[in-house]
Amino acid sequence: MKLIGSVLFVGGLLLLALAFGFIFQVPFVIPIWPWPDGRLSYLFIGSILAAVSASAIWIGWAREFGALPGATVNIFVISVASAIYFLQRFFQGNHPDLFAYGLLALLAAIVSLLAFFWSRRIPLGISTPTPKLVRISFGIFLAALTLASLALLFHLPIFPWALNADSSVIFGCIFLGNAVYFLYGLIYPLWYHAKGQLLSFLAYDLVLIGPFLALFSTVKPKFELSLVVYIAVLIYSGAIALYYLFFNSQTRMGQRNP
């Protein structure tokens, strides 16, 4: 178990470094993305990597392996959906390099599925139920992410900037996985699970909130409503995460399996 915790912790730190590479558009990092893209899309990719790293670092450091199932099912859904798209584009003959991305996504799906079934067998210990407001919020996030995922998969303009068509689909796959993550938290409403979800959301919020607020001065009028809605979601989810992770006496970080 100690080895697995160390692997998760170090892996989370590596993902965090990769996240900063995309956030600050480090020249040798951004070519990892399968096609050229814009500054805001790289920022979004960085925010997703930061969210994954936050959960991995916490689980590895605290040895909270029972919290892995929700995180691994999230990665599984993203990986399967992305693999289907990468391989579809490869067989269409438009992107010959995407075969490798498809195989890597399939490998990630297999590893995450095995991790899911392994971690499901780990006893959770004592845990309080997820607070009611958090459960209600998870339901809102589930609905919002599902709708956003469908919109992105069909290339509808819901982001506050123009998306590359291929990135739109992959971002839709990411939102679909995130939606399943929150669904898992609703099906198993224990704070043990919800803590990792809120940590991930908080990392995502912290990366995006500043740049998105600054975007008001340059955003095109047709994207203004999308920007307002997006910022509202960031502020609400960030406030929920901050309160329950750091201020609520029954759920704040540092307590062992509250």
Stockholm file with secondary structure:
# STOCKHOLM 1.0

chainA/1-258         MKLIGSVLFVGGLLLLALAFGFIFQVPFVIPIWPWPDGRLSYLFIGSILAAVSASAIWIGWAREFGALPGATVNIFVISVASAIYFLQRFFQGNHPDLFAYGLLALLAAIVSLLAFFWSRRIPLGISTPTPKLVRISFGIFLAALTLASLALLFHLPIFPWALNADSSVIFGCIFLGNAVYFLYGLIYPLWYHAKGQLLSFLAYDLVLIGPFLALFSTVKPKFELSLVVYIAVLIYSGAIALYYLFFNSQTRMGQRNP
#=GR chainA/1-258 SS CHHHHHHHHHHHHHHHHHHHHHHTTCTTTGGGSSSCCCHHHHHHHHHHHHHHHHHHHHHHHHTCGGGHHHHHHHHHHHHHHHHHHHHHHHHTTSCTTHHHHHHHHHHHHHHHHHHHHHHTTSCCCSCCBCCHHHHHHHHHHHHHHHHHHHHHHTTCCCSSSCCCHHHHHHHHHHHHHHHHHHHHHHHSCBHHHHHHHHHHHHHHHHHHHHHHHHGGGTCCGGGHHHHHHHHHHHHHHHHHHHIIIIICTTTCTTSSCC
#=GC SS_cons         CHHHHHHHHHHHHHHHHHHHHHHTTCTTTGGGSSSCCCHHHHHHHHHHHHHHHHHHHHHHHHTCGGGHHHHHHHHHHHHHHHHHHHHHHHHTTSCTTHHHHHHHHHHHHHHHHHHHHHHTTSCCCSCCBCCHHHHHHHHHHHHHHHHHHHHHHTTCCCSSSCCCHHHHHHHHHHHHHHHHHHHHHHHSCBHHHHHHHHHHHHHHHHHHHHHHHHGGGTCCGGGHHHHHHHHHHHHHHHHHHHIIIIICTTTCTTSSCC
//
